[in-house]
Each structure stands twice: as structure tokens, then as C-alpha cells.
Amino acid sequence: MNNSIKKILYLGPRGSYSQIAMETFKEKLGLKAKTEDISSITRVLQELDNQDDVIAVLPVENSIEGIVRETIDKLITTKDDVQIQAELTIPISHCLISKGNIEDIENIVSMPQALSQCQTYIANNFKKNINIVSANSTSAATSMLDGKDETWASIANEFCAKLYDKKILDRDINDVKDNKTRFILLSKKNLNIKKPERTSIAFSCKNESGSLLKVLEVFYKHNLNMIYLESRPSKKVFGEYIFFADIDKGYDEIGHTLSDIKQKCEFYRLLGSYGEI
């Protein structure tokens, strides 16, 4: 596997949790490939679609914010041989970063999700009129500090602070301490990383009474546990939805059941059968 993979793509910019996830995958799998950060999930998947010797790392779910909609929406538009090969979970621990000291801070900049996840901390530690500024990413927010004075701080991770050579004023400032993000590794090749423990599928039913129930009855009949189920608009017909489901068994164990499910669907796609590393 190491020789066949030339590049690892991930959602940028550098300093993001996506880079941390990518580096973790790279280390655990012993990969020597080059890495490239790309500005959007859509572009990552487009690059993966067009090349045979690359793999990609993307966020798919956060324990607070929920599913990463762009990832699952765009994944089903890729070629059928693009599949999830492995997953890992990264703890999210935000830091307050600045050139100054905590008593100097009058402005805080970060991406909206990070700001939202630290609302209580900000309210408890700063004045009511603290200036809150939104940025495209935590990495972009931290890089902005170069052009600001010591009254500015960013919210980002420790890796980002080291990358931009900035001081960490406070650690683990997110309001919910058990905040985690699940990342997936995608490839057009079967990498055989680990025995599959989870299978992900996407499907849609006829727009008629009882069609979804018929699919769910197959799950019930075969005693399959869906650990996740999400509906997303098909973006083709108003009121038409695609369902995404995660099942807590590998494909080898449930392939015959999935064949039954496929027969009851208007659209069906296997997104991958994989394990956590």
C-alpha cells in the first residue's frame, strides 16, 4: 500500500484538525506519501475522483455539531469506487492564542463553530463588549494575529499555535470537554487496512406510503443495529430524500442483507466497510 499511494489530500488550511487527523492516519499506516491541503471538501473529492494514486482525509461527524453535511452530500456524487477505508476520532481541545496576555485581550477571532463551542468561556472571562470576529478557519484566525496588536486573540488548537509560533494563554477552553470529531480515509483502491467493523450506505425509497418502512423492516428482520441514520435532500426533486446509514457490522457479515435492502430502494450505494484505527 505504501508504494501505491503518492499523495494524501486533506481539508485545509494547514493547522486545522483535519491536518492532525491526516498526520495521524499517515503515522499509523506508515505512509511516506506527500500531503496537500485543499480549500474545500468538494474540491478534495473532485481531486480524488480524478486520480488513482491519492487518498483523502475528511471530517464526517462532530459530537456537538453533528454530521458534516458537505462530506456526505458530495460523497455520493463521486465515482462508485471511491469508498471509506478507515476512520479515527480526534478529541477537540480549543486554546486561547495571542501575542499578548489574557488581561490585554479585547478582540477574539475564530471560525463560527469554534466561537460557538467556547461561548460560556468567553462570557465568563471577558467583558460584555468583547469584539468577536468570524474567520474562515481557526488556522486563518491564528495567522491573522501577525497583523494585529496584543489586544487580539484567536481560538484554535495547540498544533496551530505551534505552527504560527504564537503563545497559548489558556487551554481546553471549549464548553463541552468531551468534544470529538470523526474523520474518514477515502480511496478508490481497497487498502485492506483493518477488519471492517462498520458499514456505511446511502439509499433512497420510492416517494410513496410505507416505502421507508419496508427497508427498515429488513434491518429489523436481520437484527441489524443502525448506529446512525440521516436524511438529506436529493437536490433533484423537492420532497425527495437520500438516507445515510451506518451499521455496526462489516460487509462480510451483512452483504446478503444489504442485497435485500438494495432491491427495495430506488437508489442504493455502498459507501464503505471499514474499521477504526
Disulfide bonds with the S-S distance in Angstrom:
none
